[in-house]
């Protein structure tokens, strides 16, 4: 999201002659002045301030803000409104201060002669290369309103798919957290009680029981150290993934192999790939440009590299189906349908069919994930609790035998 948002202290006169002052957030001083003029404020003075930034939390631009912006833009352009008037209306109705500043900045840019696509490209954190390229294609073909309408549907489907994936991932992560919490409770509160009982009884403890007791003693003594190292480990892995390409590739490849979760991610990526390619082809973008725009939106480095390889093959004159088959990342059914689409001249329709199929597959698996993972959950919790029960009751069984 844009990180160069600034806060300005201003003083001005309203149209009724009343003197006013306040603060405003904008990307630059021109955007701030344009926003104040849209509020019918005659500016007396305006200057950046640092104090307000620390007192007020910046609003972030979410995907839903971009979707709403695109929907309003498409609807009003379809109604025949001029682009500058459309942006004025959208800016006035924005609750998000940062988004409002971006829209005003775009209006200023367009009024100076820039195209909508060029204005959007100034904010890559909000509008992806794909978004800008589709807008540019719509402007060139004079079908901007139709392209934006398709883009709205695409963004909504993509957002829905991401929500499904997040929901699917939350469940196993919750199980892991619960398992760790149960283990910690047993080690911190239950095992010490048994340890006191064994000490009073004076029974020799089996190796497995001593191992669990030592683990309990360690956690009670160094729990703070465990928390610190865990936090460092999480941030370290994240930093390593961002800076080391080899590690990032291995981690993304591992994600695709995880039981149940891997297939969901793979199907979601294929759905995104086919849906995105379909909408770009419908908008009239050349297939090579479409593929280039898709490299950074796949959500997995393995597939991003695969798309880059496909793009190179297409540049060298190969067919899409042949190039996809060469990277070994797509099921045979997908490749066959795309091959049929290329031969019949209905590639975009075939891509939409494939995307719908895989989106439905993700929906079904995500909705039934709890049922699919239930046996695994039972085994994990059973093993954890079973190990503690065995470790604590072995000495009691031995004491009963001795008596």
C-alpha positions in Angstrom: 0.0 0.0 0.0 1.2 3.6 -0.5 3.7 4.5 2.1 4.3 8.1 1.0 1.0 9.5 2.4 1.6 12.8 4.2 -0.3 14.9 6.6 -0.7 18.7 6.0 -1.8 21.5 8.3 -3.9 24.0 6.5 -5.7 27.3 7.0 -8.3 28.7 4.6 -11.6 30.5 4.0 -14.9 28.8 3.3 -17.2 30.2 0.6 -19.2 32.0 3.3 -16.1 33.9 4.4 -15.6 31.8 7.5 -11.9 31.2 8.5 -11.1 27.6 9.0 -8.1 25.4 9.8 -7.4 21.7 10.0 -5.4 18.8 8.9 -5.6 16.7 5.7 -3.9 13.5 4.5 -2.7 13.4 0.9 0.0 11.9 -1.3 1.5 15.3 -2.1 0.8 19.0 -1.6 -0.9 19.3 -5.0 -3.4 16.5 -4.1 -4.0 18.2 -0.7 -4.7 21.5 -2.5 -7.0 19.8 -5.0 -8.9 18.1 -2.2 -9.4 21.4 -0.3 -10.6 23.1 -3.5 -13.1 20.3 -4.0 -14.4 21.2 -0.5 -14.7 24.8 -1.7 -11.9 26.0 0.7 -9.8 29.0 -0.4 -6.3 28.1 0.8 -4.4 30.7 2.9 -1.6 28.5 4.0 -0.7 24.8 3.8 2.3 22.9 5.1 3.3 19.4 6.0 3.2 18.3 9.7 4.7 15.4 11.5 2.8 15.6 14.7 -0.5 14.4 13.3 1.1 11.3 11.8 1.9 9.8 15.2 -1.4 10.6 16.7 -3.6 9.2 14.0 -3.4 5.8 12.5 -3.1 5.6 8.8 -5.9 3.9 6.9 -4.8 1.1 4.6 -6.3 0.4 1.2 -7.9 -3.1 1.1 -8.9 -5.1 -1.9 -12.6 -4.2 -1.2 -11.7 -0.5 -1.6 -10.2 -1.2 -5.0 -13.2 -3.4 -6.0 -15.7 -0.6 -5.0 -13.6 2.0 -6.8 -13.7 -0.2 -10.0 -17.4 -0.9 -9.6 -18.3 2.9 -9.3 -16.0 3.8 -12.1 -17.5 1.2 -14.4 -21.1 2.1 -13.6 -20.7 5.8 -14.0 -18.6 5.5 -17.2 -21.4 3.2 -18.6 -23.9 6.0 -17.8 -21.9 8.4 -20.0 -20.3 10.6 -17.3 -17.0 12.2 -18.1 -14.0 10.6 -16.4 -13.1 13.8 -14.4 -16.6 14.1 -13.1 -16.7 10.4 -12.2 -13.5 10.8 -10.1 -14.9 13.9 -8.4 -18.0 11.9 -7.3 -15.9 8.9 -6.2 -13.5 11.1 -4.2 -16.4 12.9 -2.4 -17.9 9.6 -1.4 -14.7 8.0 -0.1 -14.5 7.2 3.7 -10.9 6.1 3.4 -8.6 9.2 3.5 -5.8 7.5 1.7 -8.0 6.2 -1.2 -9.6 9.7 -1.4 -6.1 11.2 -1.8 -5.2 8.7 -4.5 -8.4 9.4 -6.5 -7.8 13.1 -6.3 -4.2 12.6 -7.4 -5.5 10.6 -10.3 -7.9 13.3 -11.3 -5.2 15.9 -11.2 -3.0 13.7 -13.4 -5.8 13.0 -15.9 -6.7 16.7 -16.1 -3.1 17.4 -17.0 -3.3 15.0 -20.0 -2.4 11.6 -18.7 -4.5 8.5 -19.4 -6.4 6.6 -16.8 -4.0 3.7 -17.1 -1.0 5.9 -16.6 -2.6 7.5 -13.6 -3.3 4.1 -12.1 0.2 2.9 -12.7 1.5 5.6 -10.3 0.1 3.5 -7.4 1.4 -0.1 -8.0 0.7 -1.0 -4.4 -3.1 -0.6 -5.1 -3.4 -1.3 -8.8 -1.4 -4.2 -10.2 0.3 -4.3 -13.6 -2.6 -6.5 -14.8 -5.2 -3.9 -13.7 -3.3 -1.1 -15.5 -2.8 -3.2 -18.7 -6.5 -4.1 -18.8 -7.4 -0.5 -18.3 -5.0 0.6 -21.1 -6.5 -2.1 -23.4 -10.0 -0.8 -22.7 -9.0 2.8 -23.4 -7.4 1.9 -26.7 -10.4 -0.1 -27.8 -13.0 2.5 -26.5 -14.5 -0.3 -24.3 -13.3 0.9 -21.0 -16.6 0.5 -19.2 -17.0 -3.1 -20.4 -13.4 -4.0 -19.4 -13.9 -2.4 -16.0 -17.1 -4.4 -15.5 -15.3 -7.6 -16.3 -12.5 -6.5 -14.0 -14.9 -6.0 -11.1 -16.2 -9.6 -11.6 -12.7 -10.9 -11.8 -11.6 -9.1 -8.6 -14.6 -10.3 -6.7 -14.0 -13.9 -7.7 -10.3 -13.6 -6.9 -11.2 -12.1 -3.5 -13.7 -14.8 -2.8 -11.2 -17.5 -3.7 -8.6 -15.9 -1.4 -11.1 -15.9 1.5 -11.8 -19.6 0.9 -8.1 -20.4 1.0 -7.6 -18.4 4.2 -10.5 -20.2 5.8 -9.1 -23.5 4.7 -5.7 -22.7 6.2 -7.1 -21.3 9.5 -8.5 -24.7 10.5 -5.2 -26.8 10.5 -3.3 -23.8 12.0 -5.9 -23.7 14.8 -5.4 -27.5 15.4 -1.6 -27.0 15.6 -2.1 -24.1 18.1 -4.5 -26.2 20.2 -2.1 -29.1 20.2 0.7 -26.9 21.4 -1.5 -25.4 24.1 -2.6 -28.8 25.4 1.1 -29.9 25.5 2.1 -26.8 27.4 -0.8 -27.1 29.9 0.2 -30.8 30.6 3.9 -29.9 30.9 3.4 -26.8 33.1 0.6 -28.0 35.4 -0.1 -31.7 35.2 3.4 -33.2 35.0 4.8 -31.3 38.1 2.0 -32.8 40.2 2.9 -36.3 39.2 6.6 -35.4 39.7 5.9 -34.5 43.4 4.0 -37.8 43.9 6.8 -39.8 42.4 9.4 -38.0 44.6 7.4 -38.8 47.7 7.0 -42.5 46.7 10.7 -42.9 46.0 10.1 -45.1 42.9 12.8 -45.4 40.2 11.4 -43.8 37.1 11.4 -45.3 33.6 13.5 -43.5 31.0 10.4 -42.2 29.1 8.9 -40.7 32.3 12.2 -39.0 33.2 12.4 -37.6 29.6 9.0 -36.0 30.0 9.8 -34.6 33.5 13.1 -33.1 32.2 11.1 -31.5 29.4 8.6 -30.1 31.9 11.5 -28.7 34.1 13.1 -27.1 31.0 9.9 -25.4 29.9 9.2 -24.1 33.4 12.7 -22.7 33.7 13.2 -21.3 30.2 9.7 -20.6 28.9 10.7 -17.0 28.1 13.7 -18.2 26.1 11.4 -20.5 24.1 9.1 -17.6 23.3 12.0 -15.4 22.2 13.6 -18.1 20.0 10.2 -18.9 18.5 9.6 -15.3 17.6 13.1 -14.9 16.2 12.6 -18.1 14.2 9.4 -16.9 12.6 10.8 -13.5 11.7 14.1 -15.1 10.6 12.3 -17.5 8.2 10.2 -14.7 6.8 13.3 -12.5 6.2 15.2 -15.5 4.7 12.3 -16.1 2.3 12.3 -12.5 1.2 16.0 -12.3 0.6 17.0 -15.8 -0.4 15.5 -17.0 -3.7 16.5 -20.7 -3.1 14.8 -20.8 0.3 11.7 -19.1 -1.0 11.4 -21.6 -3.9 11.8 -24.5 -1.5 9.1 -23.2 0.9 6.6 -22.6 -1.9 7.3 -26.0 -3.3 6.8 -27.5 0.1 3.4 -25.8 0.4 2.2 -27.5 -2.7 3.0 -30.9 -1.2 1.2 -30.5 2.2 -1.6 -33.0 2.7 -4.9 -31.6 1.5 -3.7 -28.0 1.8 -1.3 -28.4 -1.2 -4.0 -29.5 -3.6 -6.3 -26.7 -2.6 -3.5 -24.1 -3.2 -2.7 -25.7 -6.5 -6.3 -25.7 -7.7 -6.7 -22.1 -6.6 -3.6 -21.1 -8.6 -4.9 -22.9 -11.7 -8.2 -21.2 -11.3 -6.5 -17.8 -11.0 -4.3 -18.4 -14.0 -7.1 -19.5 -16.3 -9.6 -16.8 -15.1 -6.9 -14.1 -15.5 -5.9 -15.2 -18.9 -9.5 -15.4 -20.1 -10.3 -11.8 -19.0 -7.1 -10.4 -20.6 -7.9 -12.2 -23.9 -11.5 -10.9 -23.8 -10.2 -7.4 -23.3 -8.1 -7.7 -26.4 -4.7 -7.9 -24.8 -2.0 -9.9 -26.8 -1.4 -13.3 -25.1 2.3 -12.6 -24.5 1.5 -9.3 -22.7 -1.2 -11.1 -20.7 1.3 -13.7 -19.5 3.8 -11.1 -18.5 1.2 -9.4 -16.4 0.4 -12.6 -14.7 3.9 -13.5 -13.5 3.7 -11.6 -10.2 0.1 -12.4 -9.3 0.3 -16.3 -9.2 0.8 -16.3 -5.4 3.5 -19.1 -5.6 7.0 -18.7 -6.9 7.0 -22.1 -8.6 4.0 -21.2 -10.7 5.4 -17.6 -11.3 8.6 -19.1 -12.8 6.4 -21.6 -14.8 4.4 -18.7 -16.2 7.6 -16.9 -17.1 8.8 -20.0 -19.0 5.5 -20.2 -20.8 5.8 -16.6 -21.8 9.3 -17.2 -23.2 8.0 -20.2 -25.2 5.1 -18.2 -26.6 7.5 -15.4 -27.7 9.4 -18.1 -29.6 6.3 -19.2 -31.4 5.1 -22.2 -29.5 1.4 -22.9 -28.8 0.0 -22.2 -25.3 -1.0 -25.8 -24.6 2.5 -27.1 -25.6 4.2 -24.5 -23.5 2.0 -25.4 -20.5 2.7 -29.1 -20.9 6.5 -28.4 -20.9 6.5 -26.8 -17.4 4.8 -29.8 -15.8 2.6 -27.7 -13.5 -0.8 -28.1 -15.0 -3.1 -31.2 -15.1 -3.5 -33.0 -18.4 -7.3 -32.1 -18.5 -6.4 -28.4 -18.4 -3.9 -28.7 -21.2 -6.3 -30.7 -23.4 -9.1 -28.2 -22.9 -6.8 -25.3 -23.7 -5.5 -27.2 -26.8 -9.1 -27.6 -28.0 -9.8 -23.9 -27.3 -6.7 -22.9 -29.4 -7.8 -25.1 -32.3 -11.5 -24.0 -32.2 -10.7 -20.3 -31.7 -12.6 -20.3 -28.4 -9.7 -20.1 -26.0 -11.2 -17.5 -23.7 -14.4 -19.6 -23.3 -12.4 -22.8 -22.6 -10.3 -20.9 -20.0 -13.5 -19.7 -18.3 -14.9 -23.2 -18.2 -11.6 -24.5 -16.6 -11.6 -21.6 -14.1 -15.2 -22.3 -13.0 -14.5 -26.0 -12.6 -11.4 -25.4 -10.3 -13.2 -22.6 -8.4 -16.0 -25.1 -7.6 -13.4 -27.7 -6.6 -11.8 -25.3 -4.2 -15.2 -24.4 -2.7 -16.1 -28.1 -2.1 -12.7 -29.0 -0.6 -12.6 -25.9 1.6 -16.2 -26.4 2.9 -15.4 -30.1 3.7 -12.0 -29.5 5.1 -13.0 -30.2 8.7 -14.3 -33.6 7.8 -11.2 -34.4 5.7 -8.9 -33.4 8.5 -10.8 -34.9 11.4 -8.9 -38.3 11.4 -5.6 -36.4 11.3 -6.7 -34.3 14.3 -7.8 -37.3 16.3 -4.5 -39.0 15.7 -2.4 -35.9 16.6 -4.2 -35.2 19.8 -4.4 -38.9 20.7 -0.6 -39.3 20.3 0.1 -36.2 22.3 -2.2 -37.0 25.2 -1.4 -40.7 25.0 2.4 -40.1 25.3 1.8 -38.0 28.5 -0.6 -40.6 30.0 1.9 -43.4 29.3 4.8 -41.5 30.7 3.0 -40.6 33.9 1.3 -43.9 34.6 4.3 -46.2 33.9 5.8 -45.5 37.4 2.4 -46.1 39.0 2.1 -49.5 37.2 5.6 -50.3 38.4 4.8 -49.2 42.0 1.7 -51.5 41.9 3.7 -54.4 40.7 6.3 -53.9 43.4 3.7 -53.8 46.2 
